[in-house]
Amino acid sequence: MSERESSLQPLVQRFEPYQVERLRQAFPILAQRIYGKPLVYLDSAATSQKPQAVIDAMSRFFLEENANVHRGVHYLSLRATEAYEQTRAKVQRFLNAAHAEEIVFVRGTTEAVNLVAQTYGKVHVHAGDEVLISAMEHHSNIVPWQMLCEQSGARLRVAPIDDAGELQLDELERLIGPRTKLLAISHVSNVLGTVNPIQSIVELAHAQGAPVLVDGAQAAPHLQLDVRALGCDFYALSGHKMYGPTGIGALYGRRELLEAMPPYQGGGDMILSVSFDKTLYNKPPYRFEAGTPNMVGAIGLGAAIDFLGGLDADALAAHEQAVLAYAQEALATVPGLRLIGTARDKIGVLSFVLDGIHPHDIGTILDREGIAIRTGHHCAQPLMQRYGLAATARASLGCYSNEQDIDALLAGLAKVQEVFR
Ligand code: PLP
């Protein structure tokens, strides 16, 4: 064990009460100065920063274990395969899935949704059928369904939200009917922070025989997940949003559904045998993992899950809620600021607009103060249209965010308003 590892080990284990200052030390990038100012990273919903443990696990894989998985009989290939498959089991436990075979490695949430649309969707969604989504979806949970609807002649329906950014459950219920062949919904909105009541939504959909795909990209870093308690049929997540690397994510699919689904892409690893006359496909999850996978990404994802597992989940949630409450109070004091997304159940995503100031100007001025926020439509243009906006500024929190970050944001916003006075 390296010196750094041994110093990190107790850090993730002694987190009661939540010691955010110590936790921040596990994220080397946070020590940086930007334009001579301490980095204030408030863009975790776009991508989270990575703890040293994840960086170390990935470099250790290249230093000690790298070989192609599932194909070799030699030592390194077996070791790499074991590490890769161990991560599958970690994702299974993280989601409380019943079986490791229910976890398919993908590039991220986007690929997971496309995979379901182009396999399950192709088989089950036909002309006259309907796919139901909500008004708060990210483009990656809209466009794959639009493509499927174009291909099949099915209709895309959209459940509305209210002004606070809460799903209108009665309207959703009204929209679910015998034509609904699939309901796809985000667990947490990347713009509003709204946490959707997935369990109730699943009950409504299942009552009409419609399976449910949950986009968990924004939920995975913040909520304790249990796909069996949620009752959903598919659950998608992205490693890079949950302190892991880019290019890796996971799709959970109920075993019976995955077993009945055709392959997504063809190539190596997804087959049992190939001849020019006929190819026999492998069983899930391998059927859906054509080609050499992102092995080091999977190792990094496994380390990220270990990292999250080392935090006290209740303390993490309490900390994030406390910083969110602090931020909401702070932003309420800024003249002309309107918060977009005030759901009763929400996590640390703060979208806002400032009277007379374009969000891009806010982002650019804050950047010179070392403050990283996101501006734009956040890949949710229909949601922006719902609020009559082209863009918002968005500050989003991670496990390492603290009240000083919010104080810096507030001071930065005062500078922005000074410039435009
Ligand atoms: N869904 C939501 C709610 C998101 O916030 C994002 C990314 O921002 C995605 C899906 C897409 O994730 P990825 O780009 O990792 O595939």
Boltz pocket constraint, residues with backbone or C-beta under 6 A from the ligand:
constraints:
  - pocket:
      binder: B
      contacts: [[A, 45], [A, 46], [A, 107], [A, 108], [A, 109], [A, 110], [A, 111], [A, 138], [A, 140], [A, 141], [A, 186], [A, 188], [A, 189], [A, 190], [A, 215], [A, 217], [A, 218], [A, 238], [A, 378], [A, 379]]
      max_distance: 6.0
